[in-house]
Amino acid sequence: MRAITDRYLKYVLLSLLVFFFCPQAFALDPGEVLVIANLNAAKSKGLAKYYMNKRHVPEKNLILLFMTDRETCTRGEYEKKAIPPIRRFLDQNRHIRAIVTMFGVPLRIASPEKSQAEKAKLQEFETQKKILEDQLNNGEIIDLKVKQKKQDDLSRLKKTITDYLKTIDKVASFDSELSLIKKGKYDLNMWLPNPYYLGFRNQKTKIKQSEVLMTSRLDGANETIVKRIINDSIEAETNGLKGSAYFDARWEDPGTKKVSGYTFYDKSIHRASQLLSKKNRIRVILNDDMTLFQKGESLNTALYCGWYSLAKYIDAFTWQKGSVGYHIASAECSTLKRETSQVWCKKMLDNGIAATVGPVGEPYVQAFPVPQIFFNYLTEGYLTLAESYIISLPYLSWKMVLVGDPLYKLNLVRNVINKRKI
C-alpha cells in the first residue's frame, strides 16, 4: 500500500507544481493541436495528414498555407501569408494550445530592413569609429597616454556597436514567432522572456501565459525521416524507450558555486545527469572533461545533452527509437535540408533521433532550454515533449526550434547501471 501512496503523492506534487507555474501547459490532447502545412511544398500536406491520422488529430485542425518552400522566408511573407489564416482559425478555436509545423513550412524568418532610427544610430557609431581610427593611424598622436586612451575608446566603441547590433537582431525561427501569434504587436528586437519558463516564475514578464502557444515541428531532410520521427515516437511511447542517457559536460561539477553563461549550462548538464541517476530512471553516462563522446562510445543512446562542437556533428551515437537530445552550440538548426551541412540537428535526425532542439542562428547560450528542467520533467513521463520544452525554454520570438512530435510522452524502460566515463 505504501508504494501506491508514494506514487500517488509524487503525481499530485508534480501536478501541483506544474499547474502552479504553468496552469495551461499540462496533459496536451490531440484535439488541442493545430497542424500547419505548406501547399507550395511537395509532401507537406501528405505528411500532415499522415501525422494527424496517426495521432488522431481532428481533420479540421489543419491549415494549409501557400508560401515559399525554402527554409527561410521574409518577415513580410510571414506577416501576410501565415499570420492571417492562423489567427482566424485560433479566433474560432480557442481551445488550441499547440502548433506543429510540417516539412515544407519555412524554418527561419529573415530580418526586416532596419528602421531609419536604427540606421541613423549605426551611422553615428560608424562615424565615431572612423574618426578614432583616423586619429590612431595618421601618426599625429605622439603622446603614448593619449594614444592609449584613444585605443581604449575605440575598443569600447566597437563593443558598443556589437552590443547594439545584438539588441536590434530581428531574425527568428518560424516556430518561435508562431508561439506568440495570439498576441498583437510586440517588440521584434532580440528576445522576449517566456512566462512559462520555470526560471522566471517569480518575475513579471511582458507576455502573459494566455498569449503563448506551444510549438514544435515535424521536419527533416526528406519525407522518410519525418515519417520515422512520427512512427518511432509512437512506438517508443507504446513499448518503452530503451537505452542509456549520455551527458557531455566539459568541466567538473562546480558544486554550490554560483555560475553563469556556459558554466551555468555545464552545471545544468551535471544536474540533469545527477537527477536521472538519483531517481533511477535510466542508465546514465557522464563525460566531464574537455573531450567529447567519440565514435563507438555512445551506444544505444536514448537521451543526450552536451556541448561544444560548432556545426561539426560527431558520429558517436547509435540512436534508439524515440531518442531525444540536443547539442548546445550556435546555429545547429540553421538547416535541416542542406546535404553538405554537419549541423547537429540535421545530422541527429538523419541518423535516427526522434526529437531535438537547436537555434536557427546565434541565440547566445542563455537561450537554450535548461537541461536539468527539460530532462527532469520529460523523463517523469507526465508531460509531453512540447510541455517539457516550454517550461525549460527561457525566451520566445527568438532562434530556438523544437523538432519532434509535440504529443510524444516518454515511457522509459528502466535498465539502470550508472557509470561515469573517465
Sine and cosine of phi, psi and omega as CSV:
sin_phi,cos_phi,sin_psi,cos_psi,sin_omega,cos_omega
0.00,0.00,-0.58,0.82,-0.02,-1.00
-0.88,0.47,-0.66,0.75,-0.01,-1.00
-0.87,0.49,-0.65,0.76,0.02,-1.00
-0.91,0.41,-0.66,0.75,0.00,-1.00
-0.90,0.43,-0.70,0.72,0.02,-1.00
-0.87,0.49,-0.68,0.73,0.00,-1.00
-0.90,0.44,-0.66,0.75,0.00,-1.00
-0.91,0.43,-0.69,0.72,-0.01,-1.00
-0.90,0.44,-0.64,0.77,0.03,-1.00
-0.87,0.49,-0.68,0.73,0.01,-1.00
-0.90,0.43,-0.69,0.73,-0.02,-1.00
-0.90,0.43,-0.70,0.72,-0.01,-1.00
-0.89,0.45,-0.67,0.74,0.04,-1.00
-0.89,0.45,-0.68,0.73,0.00,-1.00
-0.87,0.49,-0.71,0.71,0.00,-1.00
-0.89,0.46,-0.67,0.74,-0.01,-1.00
-0.88,0.48,-0.76,0.65,-0.05,-1.00
-0.92,0.39,-0.69,0.72,-0.01,-1.00
-0.91,0.41,-0.55,0.84,0.00,-1.00
-0.92,0.39,-0.71,0.71,-0.06,-1.00
-0.99,0.14,-0.59,0.81,-0.07,-1.00
-0.55,-0.84,0.97,0.23,-0.14,-0.99
-0.86,0.51,-0.42,0.91,-0.04,-1.00
-1.00,-0.05,-0.23,0.97,-0.11,-0.99
-0.99,-0.13,0.94,0.35,-0.01,-1.00
-0.45,-0.89,0.64,-0.77,0.08,-1.00
0.82,0.58,0.82,0.57,0.03,-1.00
-0.87,0.50,0.74,-0.68,-0.08,-1.00
-0.92,-0.40,0.53,-0.85,0.02,-1.00
-0.80,0.59,-0.56,0.83,0.00,-1.00
-0.93,0.37,-0.23,0.97,-0.01,-1.00
-0.99,-0.15,0.13,0.99,-0.04,-1.00
-0.97,-0.25,0.78,-0.62,0.10,-0.99
-0.98,-0.22,0.74,-0.67,-0.03,-1.00
-0.95,-0.31,0.75,-0.67,-0.01,-1.00
-0.90,-0.43,0.83,-0.55,0.06,-1.00
-0.82,-0.57,0.20,-0.98,-0.06,-1.00
-0.86,-0.51,0.92,-0.40,0.00,-1.00
-0.89,0.45,-0.37,0.93,-0.03,-1.00
-1.00,0.08,-0.02,1.00,-0.02,-1.00
-0.89,-0.45,0.83,-0.55,0.04,-1.00
-0.85,0.53,0.65,-0.76,0.07,-1.00
0.99,0.15,-0.27,0.96,-0.11,-0.99
-0.88,0.47,-0.79,0.62,-0.01,-1.00
-0.90,0.44,-0.68,0.73,-0.01,-1.00
-0.88,0.48,-0.66,0.75,0.03,-1.00
-0.93,0.36,-0.58,0.81,0.07,-1.00
-0.87,0.48,-0.72,0.69,0.03,-1.00
-0.89,0.46,-0.65,0.76,0.01,-1.00
-0.86,0.51,-0.75,0.67,0.01,-1.00
-0.89,0.45,-0.73,0.68,-0.05,-1.00
-0.88,0.47,-0.62,0.79,0.05,-1.00
-0.92,0.40,-0.69,0.72,-0.02,-1.00
-0.91,0.42,-0.60,0.80,-0.08,-1.00
-0.98,-0.20,0.04,1.00,0.02,-1.00
0.87,0.49,0.62,0.78,0.11,-0.99
-0.98,0.20,0.76,-0.65,-0.02,-1.00
-0.81,0.59,0.63,-0.78,-0.04,-1.00
-0.84,0.54,-0.56,0.83,-0.04,-1.00
-0.94,0.34,-0.25,0.97,-0.03,-1.00
-1.00,0.06,0.70,0.72,0.02,-1.00
-0.74,-0.67,0.78,-0.63,0.10,-1.00
-0.89,-0.46,0.76,-0.65,0.01,-1.00
-0.96,-0.28,0.93,-0.37,0.06,-1.00
-1.00,0.04,0.25,-0.97,0.15,-0.99
-0.72,-0.69,0.99,-0.13,-0.05,-1.00
-0.51,-0.86,-0.05,-1.00,-0.05,-1.00
-0.82,0.57,0.55,-0.83,0.06,-1.00
-0.99,-0.14,0.16,0.99,0.07,-1.00
-0.99,0.17,0.26,-0.97,-0.07,-1.00
-0.96,0.28,-0.33,0.94,0.03,-1.00
-0.86,-0.51,0.74,-0.68,0.10,-0.99
-0.89,-0.46,0.27,-0.96,0.06,-1.00
-0.99,0.17,0.33,-0.94,0.08,-1.00
-0.89,0.46,-0.62,0.78,0.01,-1.00
-0.89,0.46,-0.67,0.74,0.01,-1.00
-0.91,0.42,-0.65,0.76,0.05,-1.00
-0.86,0.51,-0.71,0.70,-0.06,-1.00
-0.94,0.33,-0.55,0.84,-0.07,-1.00
-1.00,-0.01,-0.57,0.82,-0.14,-0.99
-0.96,-0.29,-0.36,0.93,-0.01,-1.00
-0.97,-0.23,-0.76,0.65,-0.12,-0.99
-0.87,0.49,-0.77,0.64,-0.11,-0.99
-0.84,0.54,-0.80,0.60,-0.03,-1.00
-0.91,0.41,-0.55,0.83,0.00,-1.00
-0.94,0.35,-0.68,0.73,0.02,-1.00
-0.90,0.43,-0.62,0.78,0.03,-1.00
-0.87,0.49,-0.69,0.72,0.00,-1.00
-0.90,0.43,-0.69,0.72,-0.04,-1.00
-0.91,0.41,-0.56,0.83,0.04,-1.00
-0.88,0.47,-0.51,0.86,-0.03,-1.00
-0.99,-0.12,-0.13,0.99,-0.04,-1.00
-0.67,-0.74,0.96,0.29,-0.14,-0.99
-0.96,0.29,-0.09,1.00,0.01,-1.00
-0.99,0.13,-0.16,0.99,-0.02,-1.00
-0.91,0.41,0.74,-0.67,0.00,-1.00
-0.84,-0.54,-0.17,0.98,-0.02,-1.00
-0.57,-0.82,0.55,-0.84,0.06,-1.00
-0.85,-0.53,0.73,-0.68,0.12,-0.99
-0.89,-0.46,0.85,-0.53,0.05,-1.00
-1.00,-0.03,0.62,-0.78,-0.10,-1.00
-0.98,-0.19,0.31,-0.95,0.19,-0.98
-0.64,0.77,0.81,-0.59,-0.01,-1.00
0.97,-0.25,-0.33,0.94,0.09,-1.00
-0.99,0.13,0.70,-0.71,-0.04,-1.00
-0.78,0.63,0.53,-0.85,-0.03,-1.00
-1.00,-0.04,-0.48,0.87,-0.21,-0.98
-0.66,-0.75,0.57,-0.82,0.09,-1.00
-0.94,-0.35,0.85,-0.53,-0.02,-1.00
-0.95,0.33,0.33,-0.94,0.00,-1.00
-0.96,0.27,0.66,-0.75,0.13,-0.99
-0.95,0.31,0.16,-0.99,0.03,-1.00
-0.88,0.47,0.58,-0.81,0.01,-1.00
-0.89,0.46,0.55,-0.83,0.03,-1.00
-0.95,0.32,0.26,-0.97,0.03,-1.00
-0.87,0.49,-0.63,0.78,0.00,-1.00
-0.91,0.42,-0.65,0.76,0.01,-1.00
-0.92,0.39,-0.68,0.73,0.03,-1.00
-0.88,0.47,-0.66,0.75,-0.01,-1.00
-0.90,0.43,-0.66,0.75,0.00,-1.00
-0.90,0.43,-0.70,0.72,0.02,-1.00
-0.91,0.42,-0.63,0.78,0.03,-1.00
-0.90,0.44,-0.63,0.78,0.05,-1.00
-0.88,0.48,-0.70,0.71,0.03,-1.00
-0.89,0.46,-0.70,0.72,-0.04,-1.00
-0.91,0.42,-0.60,0.80,0.05,-1.00
-0.90,0.44,-0.72,0.70,0.04,-1.00
-0.88,0.48,-0.65,0.76,-0.01,-1.00
-0.90,0.44,-0.69,0.73,-0.02,-1.00
-0.91,0.42,-0.65,0.76,0.01,-1.00
-0.87,0.49,-0.73,0.68,0.00,-1.00
-0.90,0.43,-0.67,0.74,0.01,-1.00
-0.90,0.44,-0.66,0.75,0.03,-1.00
-0.89,0.45,-0.67,0.74,0.00,-1.00
-0.89,0.45,-0.59,0.81,-0.02,-1.00
-0.98,0.20,-0.44,0.90,-0.11,-0.99
-0.99,-0.15,-0.25,0.97,-0.09,-1.00
-0.99,0.11,-0.08,1.00,0.08,-1.00
0.98,0.20,0.12,0.99,-0.05,-1.00
-0.99,0.12,-0.37,0.93,0.00,-1.00
-1.00,0.09,0.90,-0.43,-0.03,-1.00
-0.98,-0.20,-0.61,0.79,-0.03,-1.00
-0.90,0.43,0.85,-0.53,-0.06,-1.00
-0.91,0.41,-0.58,0.82,0.01,-1.00
-0.91,0.41,-0.67,0.75,0.03,-1.00
-0.90,0.43,-0.68,0.73,0.00,-1.00
-0.89,0.47,-0.67,0.74,0.01,-1.00
-0.90,0.44,-0.63,0.78,0.03,-1.00
-0.90,0.44,-0.66,0.75,0.03,-1.00
-0.89,0.45,-0.65,0.76,0.02,-1.00
-0.90,0.43,-0.65,0.76,0.05,-1.00
-0.90,0.43,-0.65,0.76,0.04,-1.00
-0.88,0.47,-0.65,0.76,0.00,-1.00
-0.91,0.40,-0.65,0.76,0.03,-1.00
-0.89,0.46,-0.69,0.73,0.02,-1.00
-0.90,0.43,-0.64,0.77,-0.01,-1.00
-0.91,0.41,-0.67,0.75,0.04,-1.00
-0.87,0.49,-0.64,0.77,0.05,-1.00
-0.92,0.40,-0.63,0.78,0.03,-1.00
-0.88,0.47,-0.67,0.75,0.02,-1.00
-0.90,0.44,-0.71,0.70,0.02,-1.00
-0.87,0.49,-0.71,0.71,0.00,-1.00
-0.90,0.43,-0.62,0.79,0.00,-1.00
-0.92,0.38,-0.66,0.75,0.04,-1.00
-0.88,0.48,-0.57,0.82,0.06,-1.00
-0.89,0.45,-0.69,0.72,-0.09,-1.00
-0.94,0.35,-0.36,0.93,0.01,-1.00
-0.96,-0.27,0.28,0.96,0.05,-1.00
-0.94,0.35,0.87,-0.49,-0.04,-1.00
-0.91,-0.40,0.08,1.00,0.06,-1.00
-0.94,0.34,0.70,-0.71,-0.03,-1.00
-0.57,-0.82,0.36,-0.93,0.17,-0.99
-0.96,0.27,0.56,-0.83,0.01,-1.00
-0.83,0.56,-0.69,0.72,-0.08,-1.00
-0.95,0.32,-0.62,0.79,0.01,-1.00
-0.91,0.42,-0.60,0.80,0.07,-1.00
-0.93,0.36,-0.62,0.78,0.03,-1.00
-0.87,0.49,-0.48,0.88,-0.03,-1.00
-0.88,0.47,-0.34,0.94,0.00,-1.00
-0.94,-0.35,0.36,0.93,-0.08,-1.00
-0.92,0.40,-0.39,0.92,0.04,-1.00
-0.96,0.27,-0.35,0.94,-0.01,-1.00
-1.00,0.10,0.46,-0.89,0.03,-1.00
-0.97,0.24,-0.80,-0.60,0.01,-1.00
-0.98,0.21,0.57,-0.82,0.09,-1.00
-0.44,-0.90,0.29,-0.96,-0.06,-1.00
-0.94,0.35,0.81,-0.58,-0.01,-1.00
-1.00,0.03,-0.15,0.99,-0.02,-1.00
-0.95,0.32,0.84,-0.54,0.03,-1.00
0.83,0.55,-0.71,-0.70,-0.16,-0.99
-0.90,-0.43,0.16,-0.99,0.10,-0.99
-0.79,-0.61,0.73,-0.68,-0.01,-1.00
-0.86,0.51,0.68,-0.73,-0.03,-1.00
-1.00,0.08,0.88,-0.47,-0.04,-1.00
-0.92,0.38,-0.27,0.96,0.04,-1.00
-1.00,0.08,-0.28,0.96,-0.04,-1.00
-0.90,0.44,0.81,-0.58,-0.07,-1.00
-0.88,0.47,-0.45,0.89,0.01,-1.00
-0.94,0.35,-0.28,0.96,0.02,-1.00
-0.96,-0.27,0.28,0.96,-0.15,-0.99
-0.89,0.45,-0.39,0.92,0.01,-1.00
-0.97,-0.23,0.19,0.98,-0.05,-1.00
-0.90,-0.43,0.48,-0.88,0.07,-1.00
-1.00,0.02,0.80,-0.60,0.00,-1.00
-0.94,-0.35,0.35,-0.94,-0.02,-1.00
-0.94,0.34,-0.36,0.93,-0.05,-1.00
-0.95,-0.33,0.64,-0.77,0.07,-1.00
-1.00,0.01,0.45,-0.89,0.05,-1.00
-0.85,0.52,-0.56,0.83,-0.02,-1.00
-0.93,0.38,-0.23,0.97,0.00,-1.00
-0.99,-0.10,0.02,1.00,-0.11,-0.99
-0.93,-0.37,0.70,-0.72,0.14,-0.99
-0.91,-0.41,0.57,-0.82,0.12,-0.99
-0.96,0.28,0.58,-0.81,0.03,-1.00
-0.69,-0.72,0.52,-0.86,0.18,-0.98
-0.39,-0.92,0.10,-1.00,0.02,-1.00
-0.67,-0.74,0.49,-0.87,0.12,-0.99
-0.95,-0.32,0.98,-0.21,-0.21,-0.98
-0.47,-0.88,0.20,-0.98,0.00,-1.00
0.20,-0.98,-0.16,-0.99,-0.07,-1.00
-0.94,0.35,-0.45,0.89,-0.04,-1.00
-0.38,-0.93,0.09,-1.00,-0.05,-1.00
-0.88,0.48,-0.62,0.79,-0.04,-1.00
-0.88,0.48,-0.67,0.74,0.01,-1.00
-0.90,0.43,-0.67,0.75,-0.01,-1.00
-0.89,0.46,-0.71,0.71,0.03,-1.00
-0.89,0.45,-0.61,0.79,0.02,-1.00
-0.90,0.43,-0.67,0.74,0.04,-1.00
-0.83,0.56,-0.74,0.68,-0.02,-1.00
-0.89,0.46,-0.77,0.64,-0.06,-1.00
-0.92,0.40,-0.68,0.74,-0.01,-1.00
-0.90,0.43,-0.63,0.78,0.01,-1.00
-0.89,0.45,-0.71,0.71,-0.01,-1.00
-0.92,0.39,-0.66,0.75,0.00,-1.00
-0.91,0.42,-0.69,0.72,0.01,-1.00
-0.92,0.39,-0.56,0.83,0.05,-1.00
-0.91,0.41,-0.59,0.81,-0.04,-1.00
-0.99,0.17,-0.74,0.67,-0.12,-0.99
-0.99,-0.15,-0.21,0.98,0.00,-1.00
0.98,-0.21,0.62,-0.78,0.06,-1.00
-1.00,0.04,0.86,-0.50,-0.03,-1.00
-0.96,-0.27,0.39,-0.92,0.08,-1.00
0.83,-0.56,-0.30,-0.95,-0.10,-0.99
-0.85,-0.53,0.33,-0.94,0.07,-1.00
-0.97,-0.24,0.80,-0.60,0.00,-1.00
-0.91,-0.40,0.86,-0.51,0.01,-1.00
-0.88,-0.47,0.81,-0.58,-0.12,-0.99
-0.90,-0.44,1.00,0.09,0.11,-0.99
-0.99,0.15,0.16,-0.99,0.02,-1.00
-0.93,-0.36,-0.34,0.94,-0.06,-1.00
-0.74,-0.67,0.25,-0.97,0.06,-1.00
-0.94,0.34,0.40,-0.92,-0.02,-1.00
-0.84,0.54,0.83,-0.55,0.01,-1.00
-0.98,0.22,-0.01,1.00,0.02,-1.00
0.94,0.34,-0.75,-0.67,-0.07,-1.00
-1.00,0.01,0.03,1.00,-0.01,-1.00
-0.88,0.47,0.70,-0.71,0.02,-1.00
-0.96,0.27,0.79,-0.62,-0.10,-1.00
-0.71,-0.71,0.21,-0.98,0.02,-1.00
-0.53,-0.85,0.10,-0.99,0.07,-1.00
0.88,0.48,-0.65,-0.76,-0.01,-1.00
-0.88,0.48,-0.56,0.83,0.00,-1.00
-0.91,0.42,-0.58,0.81,0.05,-1.00
-0.89,0.45,-0.71,0.70,-0.02,-1.00
-0.95,0.32,-0.56,0.83,0.08,-1.00
-0.89,0.46,-0.69,0.72,0.04,-1.00
-0.90,0.44,-0.61,0.79,0.00,-1.00
-0.92,0.40,-0.55,0.83,0.10,-1.00
-0.89,0.45,-0.67,0.74,0.09,-1.00
-0.85,0.52,-0.72,0.70,-0.05,-1.00
-0.90,0.43,-0.63,0.78,0.03,-1.00
-0.88,0.48,-0.71,0.70,-0.01,-1.00
-0.91,0.42,-0.62,0.79,0.00,-1.00
-0.93,0.37,-0.65,0.76,0.02,-1.00
-0.88,0.47,-0.73,0.69,-0.03,-1.00
-0.93,0.38,-0.58,0.81,0.04,-1.00
-0.93,0.38,-0.73,0.68,-0.06,-1.00
-0.89,0.46,-0.61,0.79,-0.05,-1.00
-1.00,-0.01,0.09,1.00,0.07,-1.00
0.79,0.62,0.71,0.71,-0.02,-1.00
-1.00,0.05,-0.53,0.85,-0.12,-0.99
-0.29,-0.96,0.42,-0.91,0.11,-0.99
-0.92,0.40,0.78,-0.63,-0.11,-0.99
-0.88,-0.47,0.75,-0.66,0.11,-0.99
-0.86,-0.51,0.85,-0.52,-0.03,-1.00
-0.92,-0.40,0.77,-0.63,0.14,-0.99
-0.94,-0.34,0.87,-0.50,-0.08,-1.00
-0.83,-0.57,0.57,0.82,0.15,-0.99
-0.86,-0.51,-0.09,-1.00,-0.13,-0.99
-0.96,0.28,-0.21,0.98,0.04,-1.00
-0.98,0.21,0.32,-0.95,0.12,-0.99
-0.94,-0.35,0.33,-0.95,0.09,-1.00
-0.84,0.54,0.70,-0.71,-0.03,-1.00
-0.93,-0.38,0.15,-0.99,-0.07,-1.00
-0.79,0.62,0.77,-0.64,0.02,-1.00
1.00,0.03,-0.09,1.00,-0.06,-1.00
-1.00,-0.07,-0.26,0.97,-0.09,-1.00
-0.82,-0.57,0.94,0.34,-0.02,-1.00
-0.99,0.16,0.53,-0.85,0.08,-1.00
0.80,0.60,0.78,0.63,-0.05,-1.00
-0.97,0.23,0.85,-0.53,0.08,-1.00
-0.98,-0.19,-0.63,0.78,-0.01,-1.00
-0.70,-0.71,0.54,-0.84,0.02,-1.00
-0.48,-0.88,0.62,-0.78,0.24,-0.97
-0.48,-0.88,0.71,-0.70,0.01,-1.00
-0.21,-0.98,-0.01,-1.00,0.06,-1.00
-0.28,-0.96,0.44,-0.90,0.29,0.96
-0.54,-0.84,0.95,-0.31,0.09,-1.00
-0.76,-0.65,0.99,-0.14,-0.20,-0.98
-0.95,0.32,0.89,-0.45,0.06,-1.00
0.79,0.62,0.54,0.84,0.01,-1.00
-0.62,-0.78,1.00,0.08,-0.01,-1.00
-0.88,0.48,0.70,-0.71,0.07,-1.00
-0.97,-0.26,0.87,-0.50,-0.11,-0.99
-0.99,0.15,0.92,0.40,-0.05,-1.00
-0.99,-0.13,-0.14,0.99,-0.27,-0.96
-0.92,-0.40,0.60,-0.80,0.29,-0.96
-0.93,-0.37,0.96,-0.29,-0.15,-0.99
-0.98,0.19,0.77,-0.64,0.07,-1.00
-0.98,0.21,0.39,-0.92,0.08,-1.00
-0.89,0.47,0.82,-0.57,0.00,-1.00
1.00,-0.01,0.14,0.99,-0.05,-1.00
-0.92,0.40,0.48,-0.88,-0.04,-1.00
-0.71,-0.71,0.71,-0.70,0.05,-1.00
-0.09,-1.00,0.29,-0.96,0.07,-1.00
-0.46,-0.89,0.41,-0.91,-0.03,-1.00
-0.91,-0.41,0.79,-0.61,-0.07,-1.00
-1.00,0.07,0.99,-0.17,0.02,-1.00
-0.27,-0.96,0.36,-0.93,-0.10,-0.99
-0.94,0.33,0.62,-0.79,0.19,-0.98
0.86,0.52,0.46,0.89,-0.05,-1.00
-0.97,0.25,-0.07,1.00,0.12,-0.99
-0.83,-0.56,0.54,0.84,0.00,-1.00
-0.95,0.32,-0.34,0.94,0.11,-0.99
-0.44,-0.90,0.54,-0.84,0.17,-0.99
-0.88,-0.47,0.01,1.00,-0.13,-0.99
-0.90,-0.44,-0.57,0.82,-0.14,-0.99
-0.89,0.46,0.87,-0.49,-0.16,-0.99
-0.87,0.50,-0.62,0.79,-0.09,-1.00
-0.99,0.12,-0.12,0.99,-0.08,-1.00
-0.94,0.35,0.59,-0.81,0.05,-1.00
-0.91,-0.41,0.32,0.95,0.02,-1.00
-0.90,0.44,0.52,-0.85,-0.19,-0.98
-0.90,0.44,-0.68,0.73,-0.03,-1.00
-0.86,0.51,-0.76,0.65,-0.01,-1.00
-0.87,0.49,-0.76,0.65,-0.09,-1.00
-0.93,0.36,-0.58,0.82,0.06,-1.00
-0.90,0.43,-0.67,0.74,0.04,-1.00
-0.92,0.39,-0.65,0.76,0.04,-1.00
-0.85,0.52,-0.57,0.82,-0.13,-0.99
-0.99,-0.13,0.01,1.00,0.19,-0.98
0.83,-0.56,-0.01,1.00,0.03,-1.00
-0.94,0.34,0.48,-0.88,-0.03,-1.00
-0.99,-0.12,-0.42,0.91,-0.03,-1.00
-0.47,-0.88,0.67,-0.75,0.02,-1.00
-0.49,-0.87,0.16,-0.99,-0.04,-1.00
-0.69,-0.72,0.62,-0.79,0.08,-1.00
-0.16,-0.99,0.25,-0.97,-0.02,-1.00
-0.99,-0.14,0.46,-0.89,0.02,-1.00
-1.00,0.06,-0.10,1.00,0.01,-1.00
-0.34,-0.94,-0.44,-0.90,0.04,-1.00
-0.98,0.17,0.94,-0.35,-0.08,-1.00
-0.99,-0.13,-0.30,0.95,-0.23,-0.97
0.94,0.35,0.66,-0.75,-0.24,-0.97
-0.84,0.54,-0.55,0.84,-0.08,-1.00
-0.94,0.33,-0.01,1.00,0.03,-1.00
-1.00,-0.01,-0.21,0.98,-0.02,-1.00
-0.95,0.30,0.48,-0.88,0.16,-0.99
-0.83,0.56,0.65,-0.76,-0.02,-1.00
-0.97,0.23,0.87,-0.49,-0.13,-0.99
-0.81,0.58,-0.70,0.71,-0.08,-1.00
-0.91,0.41,-0.52,0.85,0.05,-1.00
-0.97,0.25,-0.77,0.64,-0.06,-1.00
-0.85,0.52,-0.79,0.61,-0.09,-1.00
-0.97,0.26,-0.50,0.86,0.05,-1.00
-0.89,0.45,-0.79,0.62,-0.05,-1.00
-0.96,0.29,-0.59,0.81,0.02,-1.00
-0.88,0.47,-0.68,0.73,-0.06,-1.00
-0.99,0.16,-0.19,0.98,0.13,-0.99
-0.89,0.45,-0.54,0.84,0.04,-1.00
1.00,0.00,0.07,1.00,0.00,-1.00
-0.99,-0.10,-0.60,0.80,-0.02,-1.00
-0.99,-0.10,0.53,-0.85,0.07,-1.00
-0.97,0.23,0.11,-0.99,0.05,-1.00
-0.84,0.55,-0.74,0.68,-0.04,-1.00
-0.91,0.43,-0.60,0.80,-0.01,-1.00
-0.95,0.32,-0.66,0.75,0.03,-1.00
-0.89,0.45,-0.58,0.81,0.01,-1.00
-0.93,0.36,-0.73,0.68,-0.11,-0.99
-0.92,0.40,-0.53,0.85,-0.01,-1.00
-1.00,0.09,-0.15,0.99,0.02,-1.00
-0.95,-0.30,-0.03,1.00,-0.11,-0.99
-0.99,-0.15,0.88,-0.47,-0.08,-1.00
-0.95,0.32,-0.55,0.83,-0.18,-0.98
-0.72,-0.69,0.49,-0.87,0.05,-1.00
-0.86,-0.52,0.11,-0.99,-0.08,-1.00
0.81,0.59,0.71,0.71,-0.12,-0.99
-0.62,-0.79,-0.55,-0.83,-0.24,-0.97
-0.99,-0.13,-0.29,0.96,-0.26,-0.97
-0.98,0.20,0.54,-0.84,0.00,-1.00
-0.74,-0.68,0.71,-0.71,0.17,-0.98
-0.97,-0.25,0.86,-0.51,0.08,-1.00
-0.96,-0.27,0.85,-0.52,-0.01,-1.00
0.47,-0.88,0.17,-0.99,0.01,-1.00
-0.96,0.27,0.90,-0.44,-0.05,-1.00
-0.87,0.49,-0.42,0.91,-0.04,-1.00
-1.00,0.06,-0.11,0.99,-0.06,-1.00
-0.88,0.47,0.82,-0.57,0.02,-1.00
-0.86,-0.51,0.86,-0.51,-0.08,-1.00
-0.92,0.40,0.67,-0.74,0.09,-1.00
-0.77,-0.64,1.00,0.02,-0.12,-0.99
-0.97,0.26,0.70,-0.71,0.18,-0.98
-1.00,-0.05,0.90,-0.43,-0.14,-0.99
-0.98,0.18,0.84,-0.54,0.07,-1.00
-0.62,-0.79,0.97,0.23,-0.29,-0.96
-0.99,-0.11,0.94,-0.33,0.20,-0.98
-0.67,-0.74,1.00,-0.01,-0.11,-0.99
-0.94,0.35,0.62,-0.79,-0.12,-0.99
-0.55,-0.84,0.60,-0.80,0.04,-1.00
-0.90,-0.43,0.80,-0.60,0.01,-1.00
-0.98,0.18,0.75,-0.66,-0.01,-1.00
-1.00,-0.10,0.00,0.00,0.00,0.00
